[in-house]
Amino acid sequence: MAPQGSPALPALQLGCAGWSLARAHRDRFGAADSQLASYATRLPAVEINSSFHRPHRRETYERWAASTPPQFRFSAKCPKTITHELRLQQAMPALDGFLAQAAGLGPKLGCLLIQLPPSLGFDAASARRFVMGLRARHDGAVALEARHPTWFDAAADRLLARARIARVLADPVLFPAAAVPGGWPQLVYLRLHGSPRRYWSRYDDALLRQLAERLAVAQRSGARCWCIFDNTAAGEAVPNALTLQGMMATLASGPCPVAQPAHSSRTP
């Protein structure tokens, strides 16, 4: 139990990009009828990356939702048709189709993830049209992973903040301005791809401990937090997520970390 006067941490949406469980880690999860249901016995959230590559029927999303506990949450990645092919232009019909499919998750749709191609720079007019169209259709949490330097200036940050869209902090960090979250400060979304070798490298315990402290501070500031491990190529995402989960539980039962701004300059 947390000490008297120490408020409990709000829920952290912690998980992996996908729910595949390597044989070496399956005994750390409960037995279930599917890998997703087994995954959901230990981790409270997952990022659906397959929706980026291909559409899924609404019934598929409904089945996924039905196989997870009530408090489980999904982050659904927007299709590459919207981000990489249409490049946010004339994208509302494609967005409507995706939202209709993902609506099968019901209240378990915790966030939409929009990952932009590295070549897509910030254009104020087209970005404003897209986010206004998005917000006319979807009022829930949205996180945007920008990878072009122009998305990290003040104008882009103001637009995202006004639209209540978080700018993702992704690791490895591409350039200094990308070392902190941005956009709407009430949502913090971290995507950890593995460093130094993207998708392969594991994160050591010392770094995960720093990350846990940072997340605890962001949560206590009132931000909703997502932390997704995408270092899945060699199966490192699941053990990293479970280690961080244990560290967060320890922080929740101990003294509050030293307060820092939710959008601290410390990198994961």
C-alpha positions as CSV (number, residue, x, y, z in Angstrom):
1,M,0.0,0.0,0.0
2,A,1.1,3.6,-0.7
3,P,2.2,5.6,2.4
4,Q,-0.5,7.8,3.9
5,G,-0.6,11.1,2.0
6,S,1.0,9.6,-1.1
7,P,-1.6,9.5,-3.9
8,A,-1.9,6.3,-5.9
9,L,-0.5,6.5,-9.4
10,P,-3.2,6.6,-12.2
11,A,-3.2,3.7,-14.6
12,L,-0.2,3.4,-17.0
13,Q,-1.0,2.0,-20.4
14,L,2.1,-0.1,-20.6
15,G,2.7,-2.8,-23.2
16,C,4.2,-3.8,-26.5
17,A,3.8,-3.3,-30.2
18,G,1.8,-6.5,-30.8
19,W,1.0,-9.3,-28.5
20,S,3.2,-12.1,-29.8
21,L,4.8,-14.1,-26.9
22,A,8.1,-15.9,-27.4
23,R,8.1,-19.4,-26.0
24,A,10.8,-18.3,-23.5
25,H,8.4,-15.8,-21.8
26,R,5.0,-17.6,-22.0
27,D,5.3,-19.0,-18.5
28,R,5.2,-15.5,-17.2
29,F,1.7,-15.1,-18.5
30,G,-1.6,-16.8,-17.6
31,A,-3.0,-19.6,-19.7
32,A,-5.7,-18.6,-22.1
33,D,-7.3,-19.4,-25.4
34,S,-5.2,-17.1,-27.5
35,Q,-1.9,-15.2,-27.3
36,L,-3.7,-11.9,-26.9
37,A,-5.8,-13.2,-24.0
38,S,-2.6,-14.6,-22.4
39,Y,-0.7,-11.4,-23.0
40,A,-3.6,-9.5,-21.3
41,T,-3.2,-11.5,-18.1
42,R,-0.1,-9.5,-17.3
43,L,0.1,-6.3,-19.4
44,P,-2.7,-3.7,-19.5
45,A,-2.3,-2.3,-23.0
46,V,-1.1,-3.2,-26.5
47,E,-0.4,-1.3,-29.7
48,I,-2.0,-2.7,-32.9
49,N,0.6,-2.2,-35.6
50,S,-0.9,-4.5,-38.2
51,S,-3.6,-1.9,-38.9
52,F,-0.9,0.3,-40.4
53,H,-0.3,-2.3,-43.1
54,R,-3.7,-3.7,-43.9
55,P,-7.4,-3.2,-42.9
56,H,-9.1,-5.4,-40.4
57,R,-12.8,-6.1,-40.3
58,R,-14.8,-4.5,-37.5
59,E,-15.6,-8.0,-36.3
60,T,-11.9,-8.7,-35.8
61,Y,-11.6,-5.7,-33.5
62,E,-14.7,-6.9,-31.7
63,R,-13.1,-10.3,-31.2
64,W,-9.9,-8.7,-29.8
65,A,-11.8,-6.6,-27.4
66,A,-13.9,-9.5,-26.2
67,S,-10.8,-11.5,-25.4
68,T,-9.3,-9.0,-23.0
69,P,-10.3,-7.8,-19.5
70,P,-12.5,-4.7,-18.9
71,Q,-9.7,-2.4,-18.1
72,F,-7.4,-3.4,-21.0
73,R,-6.7,-0.8,-23.7
74,F,-5.6,-0.8,-27.3
75,S,-3.7,1.8,-29.3
76,A,-4.6,1.5,-33.0
77,K,-2.1,2.7,-35.6
78,C,-3.6,4.6,-38.5
79,P,-3.1,3.0,-41.9
80,K,-0.2,4.0,-44.1
81,T,-2.7,4.9,-46.8
82,I,-3.5,8.0,-44.7
83,T,0.0,8.9,-43.6
84,H,2.4,7.6,-46.3
85,E,0.4,7.4,-49.5
86,L,-2.1,10.3,-49.1
87,R,0.3,12.2,-46.8
88,L,-2.6,13.6,-44.8
89,Q,-4.1,15.1,-48.0
90,Q,-7.7,14.3,-48.9
91,A,-7.5,11.6,-46.3
92,M,-10.9,11.8,-44.6
93,P,-12.6,9.0,-46.6
94,A,-9.8,6.6,-45.6
95,L,-9.9,7.9,-42.0
96,D,-13.7,7.3,-41.9
97,G,-13.1,3.7,-43.0
98,F,-10.4,3.1,-40.4
99,L,-12.5,4.6,-37.6
100,A,-15.5,2.5,-38.5
101,Q,-13.4,-0.7,-38.3
102,A,-11.6,0.3,-35.1
103,A,-14.9,1.2,-33.4
104,G,-15.2,-2.5,-32.9
105,L,-12.9,-2.1,-29.9
106,G,-15.6,0.0,-28.2
107,P,-14.4,1.7,-25.0
108,K,-11.2,-0.4,-25.2
109,L,-9.9,1.9,-28.0
110,G,-7.6,3.9,-25.8
111,C,-5.6,5.9,-28.3
112,L,-5.1,6.4,-32.0
113,L,-1.4,6.5,-33.1
114,I,-0.5,8.4,-36.2
115,Q,3.1,7.8,-37.5
116,L,4.3,10.1,-40.2
117,P,6.9,9.3,-42.8
118,P,10.3,10.9,-42.2
119,S,9.9,12.9,-45.5
120,L,6.7,14.5,-44.5
121,G,7.4,18.1,-43.2
122,F,5.0,20.3,-41.3
123,D,2.8,22.4,-43.5
124,A,0.5,24.5,-41.3
125,A,-2.5,24.6,-43.7
126,S,-2.6,20.9,-44.6
127,A,-1.9,19.8,-41.0
128,R,-4.7,22.0,-39.7
129,R,-7.1,20.6,-42.2
130,F,-6.2,17.1,-41.2
131,V,-6.4,17.6,-37.4
132,M,-9.7,19.5,-37.7
133,G,-11.1,16.7,-39.8
134,L,-9.8,14.1,-37.4
135,R,-11.2,15.9,-34.4
136,A,-14.6,16.3,-36.1
137,R,-14.7,12.5,-36.2
138,H,-12.9,11.3,-33.1
139,D,-12.8,12.8,-29.6
140,G,-10.6,10.3,-27.9
141,A,-6.8,10.3,-27.2
142,V,-4.5,10.8,-30.2
143,A,-0.7,10.6,-30.4
144,L,1.3,11.6,-33.4
145,E,4.8,10.4,-34.1
146,A,6.5,13.0,-36.3
147,R,9.9,12.2,-37.8
148,H,10.7,15.4,-39.8
149,P,12.4,18.2,-38.0
150,T,9.8,20.8,-38.9
151,W,7.2,19.1,-36.7
152,F,9.2,20.1,-33.7
153,D,8.9,23.8,-33.9
154,A,6.6,26.1,-31.9
155,A,3.9,26.4,-34.6
156,A,3.5,22.6,-35.0
157,D,3.5,22.2,-31.2
158,R,0.8,24.8,-30.7
159,L,-1.4,23.2,-33.4
160,L,-1.1,19.8,-31.8
161,A,-1.8,21.2,-28.3
162,R,-4.9,23.0,-29.4
163,A,-6.2,19.8,-31.0
164,R,-5.4,17.8,-27.9
165,I,-2.9,15.6,-29.8
166,A,0.3,14.4,-28.1
167,R,3.6,14.4,-30.0
168,V,5.2,11.0,-29.4
169,L,8.6,10.7,-27.8
170,A,10.3,8.0,-29.8
171,D,13.6,6.3,-29.0
172,P,16.1,6.3,-30.5
173,V,15.8,10.1,-30.6
174,L,16.4,11.4,-34.1
175,F,17.6,14.9,-33.1
176,P,17.7,17.1,-30.0
177,A,14.3,18.7,-30.3
178,A,12.7,15.2,-30.4
179,A,14.1,14.3,-26.9
180,V,11.0,15.4,-25.1
181,P,7.2,14.8,-25.6
182,G,5.3,17.6,-27.1
183,G,1.9,18.8,-28.2
184,W,-0.9,18.3,-25.7
185,P,0.7,17.9,-22.3
186,Q,-2.1,15.9,-20.7
187,L,-1.1,12.9,-22.8
188,V,2.4,11.4,-22.8
189,Y,3.1,8.7,-25.3
190,L,6.5,6.9,-25.5
191,R,7.5,4.5,-28.2
192,L,10.7,2.6,-27.4
193,H,12.1,1.0,-30.6
194,G,15.3,-0.3,-29.1
195,S,18.6,1.4,-28.9
196,P,21.3,1.4,-30.3
197,R,20.0,-1.2,-32.7
198,R,16.4,-0.3,-33.6
199,Y,13.9,-3.1,-33.0
200,W,16.6,-5.4,-31.6
201,S,18.3,-3.9,-28.6
202,R,17.1,-4.4,-25.1
203,Y,17.0,-1.6,-22.5
204,D,19.0,-2.1,-19.4
205,D,17.6,-1.9,-15.9
206,A,19.3,1.4,-15.1
207,L,17.6,3.2,-18.0
208,L,14.3,1.5,-17.2
209,R,14.5,2.8,-13.7
210,Q,15.0,6.3,-14.9
211,L,12.1,5.9,-17.2
212,A,9.9,4.6,-14.4
213,E,10.7,7.7,-12.3
214,R,9.9,9.9,-15.3
215,L,6.6,8.3,-16.0
216,A,5.6,8.4,-12.3
217,V,6.2,12.2,-12.3
218,A,4.2,12.7,-15.5
219,Q,1.3,10.7,-14.1
220,R,1.3,12.6,-10.8
221,S,1.2,15.8,-12.9
222,G,-2.1,14.6,-14.2
223,A,-1.0,13.3,-17.6
224,R,-2.3,10.1,-19.1
225,C,0.7,8.0,-20.0
226,W,1.4,5.3,-22.6
227,C,4.6,3.4,-22.8
228,I,5.0,1.0,-25.7
229,F,8.1,-1.2,-26.3
230,D,8.7,-1.9,-30.0
231,N,12.0,-3.7,-29.7
232,T,10.3,-6.9,-30.7
233,A,12.7,-8.4,-33.3
234,A,14.6,-10.5,-30.8
235,G,11.8,-10.7,-28.2
236,E,13.1,-8.0,-25.9
237,A,9.9,-6.0,-25.7
238,V,8.0,-8.3,-23.4
239,P,10.7,-8.7,-20.7
240,N,11.4,-4.9,-20.8
241,A,7.7,-4.2,-20.3
242,L,7.5,-6.6,-17.4
243,T,10.6,-5.2,-15.8
244,L,9.2,-1.6,-16.1
245,Q,5.9,-2.8,-14.8
246,G,7.6,-4.1,-11.6
247,M,9.5,-0.9,-11.2
248,M,6.3,1.2,-11.5
249,A,4.7,-1.0,-8.8
250,T,7.6,-0.3,-6.5
251,L,7.3,3.4,-7.1
252,A,3.6,3.3,-6.5
253,S,4.1,1.8,-3.0
254,G,7.1,4.1,-2.1
255,P,7.9,7.8,-1.7
256,C,7.0,10.1,-4.6
257,P,9.8,10.8,-7.0
258,V,11.2,14.3,-7.1
259,A,8.9,16.4,-9.1
260,Q,9.9,17.4,-12.6
261,P,7.8,18.8,-15.5
262,A,6.0,16.1,-17.4
263,H,7.8,17.1,-20.5
264,S,11.3,17.0,-18.9
265,S,14.4,17.2,-21.1
266,R,15.6,13.8,-19.7
267,T,15.4,11.2,-22.5
268,P,14.3,7.6,-22.0
